[in-house]
């Protein structure tokens, strides 16, 4: 019975325990967040940062210290921080400080006065300088008898940057002033005070760059050396530092062949002496210059002899020839090498010829600058003719004309400056100037050449030129022989181009002749063997009369105002491949494009009325074209030999005045012809030897076809695939 009871009891206990385990719940522990509180003390004291649980308060640290200041509080931004405030984020606190004010006692022979000085500020100046009979005030020092640091100078002004960081007593110093002069780079005070009660050792200076300290002297120059101020001496002393130069530099001179200038040995930071100008007639010394490449390229500005010398210097003479009208020829005669002659002052037209004569006598190049002269109005006829030594010239303002042959034969002339105001350039003015590569002709020029032209003839190095507005005629041979000329601009003011104007311009590849030109003389462009692109007015046709090298021209454009293309205008232009006829053209003359063997396409304007005899004869690469509605007359043989034609339509507008003799003769690839007009007559050879002609369509009736065939006409001169003509009411055999 007891055993059963025990078993029951244990069973009950385990049952209860099981029930308890089944009902246990899980509890989540919240995460603790911490923040960092940092301190910026702005002082010599470092405050460690604190790690604070979020929502808790921080511990206020010990107050930091800072020399010369009193701690005020910790600030969070603009507000003082309350350490009872819970910390909810990372925070940095900054210390705020208040500068201390200290009392400075000024002790002067038993008398004292006080001033207040805020830390960090200068002690300030005395209201008046103390005085004492038979003695000099030397300032206030931190120790008696002018010992320690000086805070106020003998002039009563605050002179020390030391900060007052405690209540301080300064002591007046009385005695005699020692003034030190010529300290150079030394930053020591330039005065001190002595009392005569003991020997005074003088200020010791260190050597500096270029100089060694040689002692103190009682005079700036000469004088006696002073080793010490002995006990018992009195009175103010002024001592001068004496320096011995230890670095010397050499200043040498390159006269460019004008004789010797002796080199100079110059002490450190001393000045070189400007030498006397060496003799070098006819040259004028413009100054001494330094150089960066051994003397060839001079510095921009001349050497300043007031500058201090600290290293070796080599100076190069710059020579120029400056002359007046009175001595210019003498100076040119004295020249021994190439150079520029600058002329100034008043000069006459006749004097220019004399200058030209002087230059002509020289075998080397001479450049002439007349820009500073006055009184010159003209470069006279023949002024510089044959001056093969003239290399360049600057013509002054005031000149209005350049005369006949003025620079003819100046074969070394490479540049010339023609001023605004020149209106006339004479015949042969620059003929034979074979070295002239460019020239700017001012807009004021209205006439180039007068009677004979050839103003720039033989300028074989000239590559481009722009003719100014106002010039109306390009005279005979004006640019003949300009074999390097690649481009030229002709203004709208030009109305005529005379004979041989551009003869021999073998490098000229293109030219645009404005519509204003109404007259072009024959052979104007003879010898222009490289000319391939031209824009021309109608007066420039027939083209072979004006462009003897027409066979090389690949592109031709004619003026938009042209209404009629002359007979033979472009015949034999075998290099052109396409052509655009202006919209206003109504007539294409006979043989206009005859034998243009490479012409592949051409546009015919809607206003076109007439196509002349043999107009396109022999254009064997010309492909199918469209004859516009409105064309009334087509001349005989107009398309003979157009072997690339495969089809053609003759519009309804073509009248009975059309001559179809040999119209399509030898068009051997022509396969179809459509004839919309019923008014033309069909003449002998109209389809002569058109060996591939397959179809002919005629807008009229069979009766009209038969009525329009000329008596005895043989239309084909041989067999063709087409055996009949398709008419509006049937077919008719092709004869």
VEXDREN-914473 format. One line per 10 residues: number of its first residue (from 1); for each residue x, y, z of C-alpha. Coordinates in steps of 0.2 Angstrom, whole numbers. Layout:
BEGIN
NUM	X/Y/Z ~ ...
END
This chain:
BEGIN
1	0/0/0 ~ 14/12/5 ~ 23/7/-11 ~ 8/12/-22 ~ 6/28/-13 ~ 24/33/-16 ~ 23/29/-35 ~ 7/40/-36 ~ 16/54/-27 ~ 31/54/-39
11	19/53/-54 ~ 10/68/-48 ~ 26/78/-45 ~ 33/74/-63 ~ 16/79/-70 ~ 16/96/-62 ~ 34/99/-68 ~ 30/94/-86 ~ 15/107/-85 ~ 27/120/-79
21	40/117/-94 ~ 26/118/-107 ~ 20/136/-101 ~ 38/145/-101 ~ 39/162/-112 ~ 55/169/-120 ~ 60/187/-115 ~ 70/199/-127 ~ 84/210/-118 ~ 84/228/-126
31	101/234/-134 ~ 111/247/-125 ~ 116/262/-135 ~ 132/272/-131 ~ 137/290/-137 ~ 154/298/-137 ~ 157/315/-128 ~ 173/324/-134 ~ 182/339/-128 ~ 192/352/-137
41	201/362/-124 ~ 211/374/-136 ~ 225/373/-123 ~ 239/364/-117 ~ 227/353/-107 ~ 220/337/-115 ~ 203/331/-109 ~ 199/313/-112 ~ 183/309/-121 ~ 169/299/-112
51	158/285/-118 ~ 140/288/-111 ~ 125/277/-111 ~ 111/285/-121 ~ 99/295/-110 ~ 112/296/-96 ~ 122/311/-90 ~ 141/314/-92 ~ 154/317/-79 ~ 160/335/-79
61	179/335/-81 ~ 192/345/-71 ~ 194/363/-78 ~ 208/364/-91 ~ 221/377/-89 ~ 229/389/-102 ~ 243/401/-100 ~ 236/419/-99 ~ 218/414/-99 ~ 204/409/-87
71	192/395/-91 ~ 174/400/-93 ~ 164/385/-98 ~ 161/371/-110 ~ 150/375/-125 ~ 140/365/-136 ~ 139/376/-151 ~ 134/394/-146 ~ 127/388/-129 ~ 135/384/-112
81	133/365/-109 ~ 124/359/-93 ~ 131/342/-87 ~ 114/337/-80 ~ 108/336/-98 ~ 106/318/-104 ~ 117/313/-119 ~ 107/307/-134 ~ 120/308/-148 ~ 139/310/-151
91	144/327/-145 ~ 159/338/-145 ~ 161/352/-132 ~ 173/367/-134 ~ 181/376/-120 ~ 178/395/-119 ~ 192/406/-112 ~ 194/424/-106 ~ 210/433/-108 ~ 218/438/-91
101	223/456/-87 ~ 239/458/-78 ~ 247/473/-69 ~ 264/479/-75 ~ 273/490/-63 ~ 286/502/-71 ~ 300/506/-58 ~ 310/521/-62 ~ 323/526/-49 ~ 311/522/-34
111	296/529/-42 ~ 283/517/-48 ~ 267/517/-59 ~ 256/504/-65 ~ 248/499/-82 ~ 236/485/-86 ~ 240/474/-100 ~ 228/460/-107 ~ 237/444/-111 ~ 242/443/-130
121	242/462/-132 ~ 257/474/-134 ~ 262/483/-118 ~ 260/499/-128 ~ 269/516/-129 ~ 274/528/-115 ~ 264/544/-114 ~ 281/553/-113 ~ 300/547/-113 ~ 308/549/-95
131	323/560/-94 ~ 337/562/-81 ~ 351/574/-81 ~ 368/568/-87 ~ 360/551/-92 ~ 351/544/-106 ~ 335/533/-105 ~ 338/516/-112 ~ 320/508/-110 ~ 312/497/-97
141	319/479/-94 ~ 314/464/-84 ~ 329/466/-74 ~ 339/481/-67 ~ 353/489/-76 ~ 347/485/-93 ~ 347/466/-90 ~ 335/453/-96 ~ 322/457/-109 ~ 318/474/-116
151	299/478/-117 ~ 300/497/-120 ~ 313/505/-130 ~ 323/521/-127 ~ 310/530/-138 ~ 296/525/-126 ~ 288/513/-138 ~ 283/496/-134 ~ 296/485/-143 ~ 294/467/-137
161	282/454/-144 ~ 283/444/-128 ~ 267/441/-119 ~ 263/447/-102 ~ 257/431/-93 ~ 258/437/-75 ~ 260/453/-64 ~ 277/460/-69 ~ 289/473/-64 ~ 299/482/-77
171	314/492/-73 ~ 320/508/-81 ~ 338/508/-88 ~ 348/523/-88 ~ 365/526/-95 ~ 372/529/-113 ~ 366/523/-129 ~ 377/512/-141 ~ 369/513/-158 ~ 374/500/-171
181	374/504/-189 ~ 376/495/-206 ~ 370/478/-198 ~ 365/472/-216 ~ 355/456/-214 ~ 357/455/-195 ~ 340/456/-186 ~ 348/460/-169 ~ 343/477/-160 ~ 352/491/-167
191	355/499/-150 ~ 359/495/-132 ~ 363/505/-116 ~ 378/505/-105 ~ 382/513/-88 ~ 401/515/-88 ~ 401/504/-72 ~ 409/489/-82 ~ 417/485/-98 ~ 404/482/-112
201	407/468/-125 ~ 401/474/-142 ~ 387/465/-152 ~ 395/451/-162 ~ 389/448/-180 ~ 390/433/-190 ~ 396/432/-208 ~ 383/433/-221 ~ 383/428/-239 ~ 396/437/-249
211	403/446/-233 ~ 413/443/-218 ~ 411/454/-202 ~ 427/464/-199 ~ 423/473/-183 ~ 416/489/-177 ~ 422/506/-181 ~ 419/524/-175 ~ 416/531/-192 ~ 406/524/-208
221	422/526/-218 ~ 440/526/-212 ~ 439/529/-193 ~ 446/518/-179 ~ 442/501/-174 ~ 433/499/-158 ~ 435/482/-148 ~ 425/486/-132 ~ 417/500/-122 ~ 429/501/-107
231	423/504/-89 ~ 422/523/-85 ~ 418/528/-103 ~ 403/539/-105 ~ 392/547/-119 ~ 382/540/-133 ~ 392/530/-145 ~ 388/526/-164 ~ 397/511/-171 ~ 398/505/-189
241	400/487/-194 ~ 414/485/-207 ~ 412/471/-219 ~ 425/462/-230 ~ 418/456/-247 ~ 421/437/-249 ~ 412/434/-266 ~ 417/443/-282 ~ 408/442/-299 ~ 415/445/-317
251	405/457/-328 ~ 411/454/-346 ~ 406/463/-362 ~ 404/456/-380 ~ 404/471/-392 ~ 400/461/-407 ~ 416/465/-415 ~ 417/484/-411 ~ 433/483/-401 ~ 437/478/-383
261	428/483/-367 ~ 438/478/-352 ~ 429/466/-340 ~ 425/471/-322 ~ 427/462/-306 ~ 412/467/-294 ~ 410/463/-276 ~ 394/454/-270 ~ 379/466/-272 ~ 389/480/-279
271	385/488/-295 ~ 394/487/-312 ~ 400/503/-320 ~ 392/507/-337 ~ 407/508/-349 ~ 410/521/-362 ~ 402/517/-379 ~ 414/509/-390 ~ 417/517/-407 ~ 408/507/-421
281	403/519/-435 ~ 390/519/-443 ~ 381/510/-429 ~ 373/517/-413 ~ 374/507/-397 ~ 356/504/-391 ~ 361/496/-375 ~ 369/481/-366 ~ 359/466/-365 ~ 359/449/-357
291	356/433/-368 ~ 349/416/-365 ~ 358/407/-380 ~ 375/413/-381 ~ 372/431/-388 ~ 361/427/-403 ~ 344/431/-394 ~ 345/446/-383 ~ 334/449/-368 ~ 319/460/-370
301	325/475/-360 ~ 343/482/-358 ~ 353/478/-343 ~ 351/490/-328 ~ 368/496/-322 ~ 359/501/-305 ~ 356/482/-301 ~ 366/473/-289 ~ 378/460/-295 ~ 378/443/-286
311	384/431/-300 ~ 395/432/-316 ~ 386/442/-330 ~ 390/443/-349 ~ 383/458/-358 ~ 380/459/-377 ~ 380/475/-386 ~ 365/479/-397 ~ 369/490/-412 ~ 358/498/-424
321	360/511/-438 ~ 350/526/-435 ~ 352/540/-447 ~ 344/556/-453 ~ 341/562/-471 ~ 358/572/-469 ~ 369/557/-465 ~ 360/541/-471 ~ 369/539/-487 ~ 386/541/-478
331	381/528/-465 ~ 375/516/-479 ~ 392/518/-488 ~ 401/514/-472 ~ 391/498/-469 ~ 401/482/-470 ~ 388/469/-467 ~ 369/466/-468 ~ 358/476/-456 ~ 343/487/-455
341	345/506/-457 ~ 332/517/-447 ~ 329/534/-454 ~ 320/548/-445 ~ 317/566/-448 ~ 311/576/-463 ~ 316/568/-480 ~ 313/574/-498 ~ 307/563/-513 ~ 324/567/-521
351	334/561/-506 ~ 325/544/-508 ~ 334/541/-525 ~ 351/545/-517 ~ 347/532/-503 ~ 343/520/-517 ~ 360/524/-526 ~ 369/521/-510 ~ 360/504/-507 ~ 363/498/-525
361	382/500/-522 ~ 382/486/-508 ~ 383/468/-511 ~ 375/462/-495 ~ 357/464/-489 ~ 351/480/-482 ~ 334/483/-474 ~ 327/501/-474 ~ 314/508/-461 ~ 307/525/-466
371	292/524/-453 ~ 299/538/-443 ~ 302/550/-457 ~ 291/565/-462 ~ 289/575/-478 ~ 289/560/-490 ~ 274/560/-502 ~ 280/548/-516 ~ 292/534/-520 ~ 299/542/-536
381	301/533/-552 ~ 316/522/-553 ~ 320/526/-534 ~ 326/509/-530 ~ 327/501/-547 ~ 341/488/-547 ~ 344/488/-529 ~ 347/470/-527 ~ 354/472/-510 ~ 337/479/-503
391	329/466/-492 ~ 314/475/-484 ~ 307/492/-483 ~ 294/501/-472 ~ 286/515/-482 ~ 281/530/-470 ~ 263/537/-469 ~ 260/551/-480 ~ 266/543/-496 ~ 252/542/-509
401	261/535/-524 ~ 274/522/-529 ~ 282/527/-545 ~ 286/519/-562 ~ 300/505/-559 ~ 302/511/-541 ~ 307/494/-535 ~ 311/485/-551 ~ 324/472/-550 ~ 325/472/-531
411	328/453/-532 ~ 332/451/-513 ~ 316/461/-507 ~ 306/449/-496 ~ 294/461/-488 ~ 287/478/-490 ~ 275/488/-479 ~ 264/499/-490 ~ 254/512/-479 ~ 236/516/-480
421	235/532/-491 ~ 244/525/-506 ~ 232/527/-520 ~ 244/522/-535 ~ 256/509/-539 ~ 265/512/-555 ~ 270/502/-570 ~ 284/489/-567 ~ 284/495/-549 ~ 289/478/-542
431	294/469/-558 ~ 308/456/-555 ~ 306/456/-536 ~ 309/437/-536 ~ 311/435/-517 ~ 295/444/-512 ~ 283/431/-504 ~ 269/442/-499 ~ 262/459/-500 ~ 247/468/-493
441	240/481/-504 ~ 230/494/-494 ~ 212/497/-498 ~ 217/515/-503 ~ 225/509/-519 ~ 214/512/-534 ~ 226/510/-548 ~ 239/496/-551 ~ 249/501/-567 ~ 245/515/-579
451	250/512/-597 ~ 262/497/-598 ~ 256/487/-583 ~ 268/473/-576 ~ 268/480/-559 ~ 272/464/-551 ~ 278/454/-566 ~ 292/442/-562 ~ 288/441/-543 ~ 291/422/-544
461	290/419/-525 ~ 274/428/-522 ~ 261/415/-516 ~ 245/425/-514 ~ 238/443/-516 ~ 222/452/-513 ~ 218/466/-525 ~ 209/480/-515 ~ 191/486/-519 ~ 193/502/-530
471	204/495/-543 ~ 195/494/-559 ~ 208/486/-571 ~ 221/473/-570 ~ 234/479/-583 ~ 244/470/-595 ~ 256/458/-587 ~ 252/464/-570 ~ 256/447/-562 ~ 264/438/-577
481	278/427/-571 ~ 271/425/-553 ~ 275/406/-554 ~ 272/403/-536 ~ 255/412/-535 ~ 242/400/-529 ~ 227/411/-525 ~ 221/429/-529 ~ 206/438/-525 ~ 198/450/-538
491	186/462/-531 ~ 169/467/-539 ~ 176/484/-544 ~ 187/476/-558 ~ 179/478/-575 ~ 193/473/-586 ~ 208/460/-586 ~ 221/465/-599 ~ 233/455/-610 ~ 245/443/-601
501	238/449/-584 ~ 242/432/-576 ~ 253/424/-589 ~ 264/411/-583 ~ 256/409/-566 ~ 259/391/-566 ~ 254/387/-548 ~ 237/395/-549 ~ 224/381/-547 ~ 208/391/-546
511	202/409/-549 ~ 185/417/-548 ~ 182/432/-560 ~ 167/442/-554 ~ 152/447/-564 ~ 158/465/-564 ~ 172/460/-577 ~ 165/464/-594 ~ 182/463/-604 ~ 196/450/-604
521	209/451/-616 ~ 217/436/-625 ~ 230/426/-617 ~ 226/434/-600 ~ 229/417/-592 ~ 241/410/-604 ~ 254/398/-596 ~ 242/395/-581 ~ 246/376/-583 ~ 239/371/-566
531	222/380/-567 ~ 208/368/-565 ~ 194/377/-557 ~ 187/394/-563 ~ 172/405/-561 ~ 170/416/-575 ~ 158/429/-583 ~ 151/427/-600 ~ 164/438/-608 ~ 177/425/-604
541	171/414/-618 ~ 176/406/-630 ~ 187/399/-615 ~ 201/394/-626 ~ 205/412/-631 ~ 208/417/-613 ~ 214/401/-605 ~ 226/393/-617 ~ 228/378/-604 ~ 209/375/-605
551	211/356/-608 ~ 217/355/-590 ~ 202/364/-582 ~ 191/352/-573 ~ 178/363/-566 ~ 169/378/-574 ~ 156/389/-566 ~ 149/404/-576 ~ 140/419/-569 ~ 122/418/-564
561	117/433/-574 ~ 122/425/-591 ~ 108/422/-603 ~ 117/416/-618 ~ 132/404/-620 ~ 143/409/-635 ~ 148/398/-649 ~ 163/387/-645 ~ 162/394/-628 ~ 169/378/-620
571	174/367/-635 ~ 188/355/-632 ~ 188/357/-613 ~ 192/339/-612 ~ 194/338/-593 ~ 177/345/-587 ~ 166/331/-581 ~ 150/341/-576 ~ 143/357/-580 ~ 128/368/-573
581	121/380/-585 ~ 113/395/-575 ~ 94/396/-574 ~ 93/411/-585 ~ 102/404/-600 ~ 90/404/-616 ~ 103/400/-629 ~ 117/388/-631 ~ 128/393/-646 ~ 135/382/-659
591	149/370/-654 ~ 148/377/-636 ~ 153/360/-629 ~ 160/352/-644 ~ 173/338/-640 ~ 171/339/-621 ~ 176/321/-621 ~ 174/318/-602 ~ 158/328/-599 ~ 146/316/-591
601	132/327/-586 ~ 125/344/-589 ~ 109/353/-583 ~ 99/362/-595 ~ 88/376/-588 ~ 69/377/-591 ~ 71/394/-600 ~ 82/386/-613 ~ 75/390/-631 ~ 90/386/-643
611	103/373/-644 ~ 115/377/-658 ~ 123/367/-672 ~ 135/353/-665 ~ 133/360/-648 ~ 137/344/-640 ~ 146/335/-654 ~ 159/322/-649 ~ 154/322/-630 ~ 156/304/-630
621	154/301/-611 ~ 139/312/-609 ~ 125/301/-603 ~ 106/304/-605 ~ 101/322/-605 ~ 84/330/-603 ~ 79/343/-616 ~ 68/355/-607 ~ 50/358/-613 ~ 51/375/-621
631	66/372/-632 ~ 61/378/-650 ~ 77/375/-660 ~ 90/361/-661 ~ 104/363/-673 ~ 111/351/-685 ~ 123/338/-677 ~ 119/345/-660 ~ 121/327/-652 ~ 132/319/-665
641	145/307/-657 ~ 136/306/-640 ~ 140/288/-640 ~ 134/286/-621 ~ 117/291/-625 ~ 104/276/-623 ~ 88/286/-625 ~ 82/304/-629 ~ 66/313/-630 ~ 63/328/-641
651	50/339/-633 ~ 34/345/-641 ~ 40/363/-641 ~ 53/360/-654 ~ 48/369/-670 ~ 51/367/-689 ~ 66/378/-688 ~ 76/363/-681 ~ 88/355/-692 ~ 90/337/-689
661	104/334/-701 ~ 116/321/-692 ~ 107/326/-676 ~ 111/309/-667 ~ 124/303/-680 ~ 136/289/-673 ~ 126/288/-656 ~ 130/270/-657 ~ 122/265/-640 ~ 106/275/-643
671	92/262/-641 ~ 76/273/-640 ~ 70/289/-647 ~ 54/298/-642 ~ 48/312/-654 ~ 34/322/-646 ~ 34/336/-659 ~ 26/334/-676 ~ 33/350/-683 ~ 51/345/-687
681	58/338/-703 ~ 68/322/-703 ~ 85/326/-713 ~ 98/315/-720 ~ 109/305/-707 ~ 97/310/-692 ~ 101/292/-685 ~ 116/289/-695 ~ 126/273/-689 ~ 115/272/-673
691	119/253/-674 ~ 109/249/-658 ~ 93/259/-661 ~ 79/248/-656 ~ 64/259/-656 ~ 57/276/-662 ~ 41/283/-656 ~ 33/298/-665 ~ 18/307/-658 ~ 10/311/-675
701	1/300/-687 ~ 9/289/-701 ~ 4/302/-713 ~ 13/315/-703 ~ 29/305/-702 ~ 29/302/-720 ~ 26/320/-724 ~ 40/326/-713 ~ 54/316/-721 ~ 65/327/-732
711	67/322/-750 ~ 80/309/-753 ~ 84/308/-734 ~ 93/292/-728 ~ 90/293/-709 ~ 101/278/-704 ~ 115/275/-717 ~ 115/257/-712 ~ 105/243/-704 ~ 98/246/-686
721	88/234/-675 ~ 73/246/-677 ~ 64/242/-693 ~ 48/253/-691 ~ 42/269/-682 ~ 28/268/-670 ~ 16/282/-674 ~ 0/287/-665 ~ -11/277/-678 ~ 0/263/-683
731	18/259/-688 ~ 28/264/-703 ~ 44/257/-710 ~ 60/266/-705 ~ 70/272/-720
END
